[in-house]
Amino acid sequence: QVQLVESGGGLVQAGGSLRLSCAASGRTSDSYAMGWFRQAPGKEREFVVAISRGGGGTYYSDSVEGRFTISRDNAKNTVYLQMNNLKPEDTAVYYCAARGNIAATWRRSEQSDYWGQGTQVTVSS
């Protein structure tokens, strides 16, 4: 089994930045593709970005391309999400996820194998 713990959420003004972290324990982190999803009240959980096992492939949703950057440090068993130029529509609970299949085809929450507890990101206008 894999345990995932997110941190780094908070309140920020539009145009600001936050960096989220996801620490993994249990099975070796490089056995899995890693990703981030988000969910706002009343909405379905949606795909944000995914990264391949070795970190060489990244796949962004259109809404965050050019503003968010995913990275991973397998030696530290940690994945990061750098969020720049934040917008009010980015407000959501952000969840870290792990997948045993490849990152390139990962777009739905039901394709995930493990989840973190989530961290709140609130962007004010």
Salt bridges, closest charged atoms under 4 A:
GLU46 OE2 - ARG38 NE 2.76
ASP90 OD1 - ARG38 NH1 2.91
ASP90 OD2 - ARG67 NH1 2.79
GLU110 OE2 - ARG108 NH1 2.54
